[in-house]
């Protein structure tokens, strides 16, 4: 069966049309698995392509606007709880936080990322001297912006603040979230610091690949409870550098 | 009434493993996503399974939300749509007959979810109307039914390469209309 992905352009196409078509075909699910995988690896390193793709996703989702919402039966939520928190689903409203990390869950997250093409854009600012793990921690909605790089040789997580300092009287706090486990505080960001290096305990370093790093807004000196209490200002997935 | 900012905030809290935020996100958005899964799959049982799988993916993938540049409802609906399409394709590959569409008009929509749906999106529907009718149907068949180029070609009775060039030209026309 021919899979004519290379000859993508219709007659009279303009520069950039190839990527416009390819990203639309990706969102529609018209690419072969091989083409989709190749496209996703480009998404990871080409912000412009990612923006075109997100634009198509926003446009195409309008085809669901006329679909009326339907109340899902209660058993659906109960099944979700049972699958995610088998040990505590009976008491679901109490956020009983398990300190255990579920290693098998990384793959699930990676699949979601691949499926959506929501791969983390590697930071050009980091340019790591050796292979390791990287995360870009930011959002479009907040100025808070950090990058992190983990060096398996030294066991240190180096974090750099690229955005503004925390507002007066507040602190940024960096959290590590692995799988379905509760967030673990990595560091309360010292006032005005631009860089921090944190020696990660082995059990945290082991769960770093595929984990998420997040910055929350906390009272000065950090969360008083040991769990995030303020707004989540920035998040980023840890990926291979 | 939930705003897109509220939904975005709940996704961010979900990335921090905040179960109550995740539950609130489910309460606000599951009716819309269930509606989409029902439309794609046609049966309540399969749609329920698809929605269960969808929210598991949302819980586990919430930390990656920002990286994709999607708006929050687009991100959620896209996960539901892709999950439902994957199931539909697996059913087709298994040679199963199209499931009989059940009467799915019996449940009530929730006002919250209805309010979340964007209002600025009439644009796409207008642009689809500018395409020849069969081309617009092909775009919708790919998105809402998960039809492949081969299946679209069979359905419209043209060779697959003709289908490809039709659809690609239509996509460029759509983009031109959407950015006009």
Interface residues (C-beta under 8 A of the other chain):
Chain A: X1 X2 X4 X8 X9 X10 X13 X17 X20 X21 X24 X25 X27 X28 X29 X30 X50 X51 X53 X54 X57 X58 X59 X60 X61 X62 X63 X64 X65 X66 X67 X68 X69 X70 X71 X72 X73 X75 X76 X77 X79 X80 X83 X84 X85 X92 X93 X95 X97 X105 X108 X109 X111 X112 X113 X115 X116 X117 X118 X119 X120 X121 X136 X138 X139 X140 X141 X175 X177 X179 X180 X181 X182 X183 X211 X212 X214 X216 X228 X231 X232 X234 X235 X236 X237
Chain B: X5 X8 X9 X12 X13 X15 X16 X17 X18 X19 X20 X23 X26 X30 X31 X32 X34 X35 X36 X38 X39 X48 X51 X52 X55 X56 X57 X59 X60 X61 X62 X63 X64 X65 X66 X67 X68 X69 X70 X71 X73 X74 X75 X77 X78 X79 X81 X82 X85 X104 X107 X108 X109 X110 X113 X114 X117 X118 X121 X122 X123 X124 X125 X139 X140 X142 X143 X144 X146 X148 X149 X150 X160 X161 X164 X165 X167 X168 X169 X171 X172 X174 X175 X178
